[in-house]
């Protein structure tokens, strides 16, 4: 069977020399793939000229809803991918991580739409004042790059690897060309077919290239972006590609790394932390047959606990049933291919130069499968008693169920051993002692993208050492690639251009749709609370009536609130403070401001949604007079939860409370929920 490429809006059969893909369990031929004779420049141009404009016409909110629709569609048919996943050697649990985990990442990124504007650009951060008079300011915006994202994925997660990159890419508004591994792309193709057939994504926003992909980077340009997951060796070659260098193409690399698990000094046998540590190591060695970029490769334990750890691991790994992943009793499947099995054996031989094998099976007898036809490899543990001298343990990775135990004398030494990996995606520390955890984190954090503190308190809900989470950064320094994927909104930044806008506050207000201090006010006779969401304009302002603060105001507010802080109530205690006399409560000023700006009649305003920020900038004393400039700062449309819900949006109002001299005494941003007109 031919495994086809989806390019230029259609499915194309492979041409030229074809690469075979085999069932990892039975050795049966699945199909042939190839990227030879593909016009990569045309493929990239199609993404830029067809997919890009279609995505950029949508707002962030619309693209988020698109992701939600796609996630719901794939979730409804997800079980159809499991039989194919088994053919990669993955068990049911492995497949769940890949398939459901990938779809879950789509859901997670779809939910981020609520943090993003219903606009094609994103206003980032705070305004920067650039002049004394306030007539020249700066602000950053993020806009989609006018290129295509090339995603080069590894063989171990044919679905998650695609979706975890695709989710932030599409949310950002960039089209993608996905190049999965030539060993397992048959599973990726199955999902891409369903995505294409669904019609949910605009044409040109997703293309699929199977095979080696040689030449795919030859036509990338400065507006494109490239992401890579795989071996550090291959990643470095791609990062140095002439086009990447010449065009300054953003390149993100997430490489396999020599991740470590550290047993804390307090986690002695018999403690929950010791048991959790053994369980975590066993899981990370056997899930996906250890074929994970986050798998534990180095097991760092107190020297006095080496024997106990090896013995416990031996018992735990002896219970691991290896064989056909379709069998219910099987807990560990096969490596993805014979070439991968051979590679693991070569790497194990290199590791044996640094340590002896203390756990391993000479003969593999897989359940329900032929060991000669399948790609089975037993869990194997080595022991390196001189980790600072025999450095192969920190330089060689067997990308399979292989790990090395190493001893340490102090927690700082444990961190130094972990850091010898020259940069890792993740390390785990099993401890209940906060001091131990603090010492390890400060010593190891610069070399690790993520650190999991594992103990009896976190374990019940912990997602584990090897699980990158969509809203946390996934990446690491040095050998791990020096890049970052996921991380919530941070995951989008790779596909967006950050541009600094400079100009008069009024112009920046018009460009961003966010009111900037110093912009002209748009005075209105109709109170904003009498207007529907669509009728309000950013910059629309009312100047309220004024109120002179009295000592009675301060006393009454103290009695109502219970706040009898000395600065408000005791004029004899003010010596040595910044206050000249009894000062009004800040929250009285804000409350009185609300009394001044609120229109009490029933109207489109449904409720006060909260306060984003609040500052009290100048003391208010009895006898001072305050007023409010009440300005529409920003409008954020909301989606309907269901057919019964009504159309509405969040309106941010800038509350500028000033005194009789015109100086601001309090500044706050309040949020209100406002009805839209009936459609």
C-alpha positions, 0 to 999 in steps of 0.5 A: 500500500502506498502512503500518500502525501497531502500537498497542494490541496490533494493526495499524491502517491509517492514517487521515486525510491520508496521507504517501507514501514513495518508492523513493529510486532509482526514484522508485516509490511504496512506500506511505502512512503516517499518524498522524492520528486516533491516540489517543496518550493511549491508546497511551501508557497501553497501554504503561504499563499493559500493557507496563510491568508485564510487563517489570518482573516480569522481572529484569535477567537475564531481560530480557537473555536476552530481548534475546539471543533477539530478537537471534538471531531477527533475525540469522537472518532479517536478509537479508530486510531488505536488498532493502527497505533498497536502496529507501532508497538504501542500498548493501550496506555502508550496509545492513549498518551499519543492519541488522547494526549494529542487531542487533549492538547488541541482542547487545551489550546482551544481554551486559550481563546478566552485569554485572546482578543477577538482580533487578528492581532494581540496587544502584549504587555504594558504601555511604555512611556517614551517622553516627559510630556506623555505625547510619545509612547510605545506598545508591543503587538503580536501578529501572525508571520506571513509564512509557513511552519515546517514541523519535523516530528519524531517516530515515537509520537505520530499523533501527539507530536503532530498535534502539540505543534499544530495547535499553537501554530493554527491558533497563531494563524500560520499554516503548517507542513507536517513531516512525520517520521518515515517509520510511523507516518502511517498513523499520522496519515490516518488522522490527517485524512480525517482532518482534511475530510472534516473540512474544519481547517481552511484549505492550505493550512495543513499539508503532509509530507511523508518520507525522508523529507530531504530538501524540505528546508531548501526553500524556507524564508524569513517569514517561515518557522521551523520546529524539530523534535528528534535526536540532538545530532540531527537537530544540530545539522538542521539548525545549521542549514544554510537557509535557516542561517541566511534567512534567520528563520526561527528554529525551535529544537526539542531534542532527546536528552539524558533526563535524570531521576534523583532519590532524595536522602530522606527517601529511604526504603519503607517511605512512600517516596522510595516506593514512588521513585521506583514506580516512576522509574519503572514506568518511564523505562517501559512506557513506549518502550522507553522511546520518549524524549523525556524518559529517565536515562540516569537514576541517581541515588544515595550511595548507601541506597544503591543496593536497595534501589537495584533490588527494588527495580529488579522486582518491579521490572520482573513483573513487566509483561512484554509482547503483542500490545493488543493482548490485555496482559501485556504492559510493554510493547515493541520498539518501532522498527528493527533499525531502532532495535539495532540502534538501541543495541549499539548504544547499549554496548557503548554504555557498557563501557561505563557500567555493568548490566545489573538488570536484564534478560538474555532471552526475550519471550514476548507474549503472543508474538515472534521475537525474531519478527517483532522489535522487542527489547527487555528493560535493562539497567546498568550501574556506573559507580564512578559517574564523574569518571566514566562519562559515557552515561552522560553522553550516550543515549539508548533510545529504549528501555535502558537506564543507568544507576549512579551513586551520590554523596550529597544532594549538591553532588546529585545535581552535579551528576544530573548536570553532566547531561549538558541540558535535559528536558526534565529531572525528578527529585523524590523527597518530602524535605523542602530544604533538600528540594530547594538545594537541588532546584537551585543547583540543577534548574539552569540545566533542566527545562522542568523539575518534578518534585515527587512525594506522597503529597503530590503523587495522587494527582501528579502527571508524572516525570514524562508528561509534558503539559500543554500549559507548561513549557516543554523544552530544555537547555543545551543538549535538550535543544535550547528551545521551548514548545507548549507553555500555554500562550508562550507556545504561540510566540514562535509563530508570531512577530512581536512589533513595537508600535511608537506614536502619540497615545491617540494613534496607538489607541486607534491602532490597538483598540486599547485606550492609552493614557494621554489619548483624546477623550470622546465625551458622551452625553449618554451614560456608557451603562445605557449602551449595548456592547456594540454601541460603546467606543474605546475612548468614550468618556464621562466626567462625573459629578464631584464629592468633597471628602469629610472626616465623617466619610472616613469614620463611617467607612471605618465602621462599615468595613471594620478597617480601623487602621491607625492612619485613618483613625488616629491623627496622633499616630502619624508622626514619622509617616508620609501622612499629614493628617487622617487619610481616607481609605483607598477602598473608600475612594474606589467605592465613592468613585463607583457611586459617582460613575454608576448609572443605577437604572436597569440597562445593558450592563449585567454585572461587575465582573471584577477589577484587573488592576488598582493603584492609590497614587496620592493621599486624600485628606478631609476637605479634598474634592474628587471626581472621576474620568470614566473611560471605555478602555477595551472591549472583549466579545464573548462567545455564547455557551449554548443556544440558551445563552445571550450575546454579551461581552466584557467591557474594561473601563478605566476609572481615573479618580482625580482631585481638585488640582487635577492630579490622579489619586486612584487608578483602576480598571474594572470589568463589566459584563454588557449585553449585545443587541439582539441579533 
